[in-house]
Amino acid sequence: MVKISFVGDIMCEKPLQKCYQKHGDDTFNKVFEKTKSLFAESDYVVGNLETVFAGKAQGYTNHIYCFNTPDSFASALAESGIDMVTTATNHSLDRGTEGLFRTIKVLKHFGMDFTGTNKSKKSKRYFIKEINGVKIAFLSYTYGTNTHETNVILSEDECYCLNLIKPQTYRLQKVEGKISDSSGFVGNLKKKLSKFITTENRMRINKLLHRQYNVSRVDVLCQEDKNEIYYDILERDLREAKENADIVIVCPHMGGQFNAEPGEFAKHIAKLFVDYGADFVIANHPHVVQKHEIINGSHVCYCLGNYSISPSSVYLLHDFKPEYSVCYHLYLYDNGKTAKCTFSVLKIVETKDGGLTVWNVSDLYRTLTDNEKIKLLSDVQFIQKRFCGSSTPEILKEYEIK
């Protein structure tokens, strides 16, 4: 039997980095220390890396949407038992191609496998890991990069370094809910003020004033985007991976932001990967847990949530509990066939100075007061229902997907 576990978005935002600057490397080790025992039960653990390791000279994270993290964070990840990270995300180019290539170097230094970014044109666009005789192919892709924040557009000769689903654009999302009017005197005043007040500070001001500070976004599928998808490349990648492996797992970075349900783009891409031969599609990006479903016999997870994020980050919307995530466990027979799928529920606990600890809720439960236990059970049932449509009246280490 082979057990592979998957966790969601791995981030290191400003609150955590400020804590690190104050307390040193132990800050990062504490983030992951409580999940070590859970990971020790798996043969292989995979996470989605939402930052780069571009080095101190490139400037560490000082922006809510653009990241660069100290190398010691990668060391803590490796020490915690995470074996591989998917590196094709909207943050892959937060420090340009130099940051992308240095991230590959850092991951290799700490003995971590990766897939989604490539050092050279000769690099395989997928990664195969043999575990107990079972060959498993992992592929990672992103819907795009934050070009509206970084202005980094890969040239045709550079595109090999990042696995993209489509060209780098930013027209995939529409907002949900009401947005304040941007026309007239008030709108013009806001535009002028935006030149002097950062996005983060505007959010903080609106939050203090109990005004709307952020909105959820759902991924849409317009005909233009549908036409631009790299169908031939994706099909070729999966076909080649399937020829060389017993099972194919695709980990796309796609979806909206804080949205209740997967959008049309995510649904289209998930079905596309299944049609091209994926046995599992395990996606991330929306920052909240989304549903699991089976499409033509293949398992699809639209979002596992946040494995590591700062709950105090100003832009987070808390309606769907972004401090919780799912650790998805895949059990395979020795012939590569699926035995069962289960999941654990994880929760991020943040200290006043920005430190984080990720807990398996079954361990956290034992440390709480009676009232805190009632609240935790209610939250866990909420996450269960979002992920698999039902819940149980107890806190368990793993829940089986029927």
Sequence and secondary structure as in RCSB ss.txt:
>XXXX:A:sequence
MVKISFVGDIMCEKPLQKCYQKHGDDTFNKVFEKTKSLFAESDYVVGNLETVFAGKAQGYTNHIYCFNTPDSFAS
ALAESGIDMVTTATNHSLDRGTEGLFRTIKVLKHFGMDFTGTNKSKKSKRYFIKEINGVKIAFLSYTYGTNTHET
NVILSEDECYCLNLIKPQTYRLQKVEGKISDSSGFVGNLKKKLSKFITTENRMRINKLLHRQYNVSRVDVLCQED
KNEIYYDILERDLREAKENADIVIVCPHMGGQFNAEPGEFAKHIAKLFVDYGADFVIANHPHVVQKHEIINGSHV
CYCLGNYSISPSSVYLLHDFKPEYSVCYHLYLYDNGKTAKCTFSVLKIVETKDGGLTVWNVSDLYRTLTDNEKIK
LLSDVQFIQKRFCGSSTPEILKEYEIK
>XXXX:A:secstr
 EEEEEEEEE   HHHHHHHHHH THHHHHHHGGGHHHHTTSSEEEEEE S    GGG    SSS     HHHHH
HHHHHT  EEE  STTTTTTHHHHHHHHHHHHHHTT EEESB SSTTS SSEEEEETTEEEEEEEEES   HHHH
     TTTGGGB BSS S    EEE S     SHHHHHHHHHHTTTS HHHHHHHHHHTT      EEE   HHH
HHHS HHHHHHHHHHHHHH SEEEEEEE   BS SS  HHHHHHHHHHHHTT SEEE B SSS   EEEETTEEE
ES  BEEE  TT TT   TT TTEEEEEEEEE TTS EEEEEEEEEEEEE TTS EEEEEHHHHHTTS HHHHHH
HHHHHHHHHHHHHS   SS  S EE  
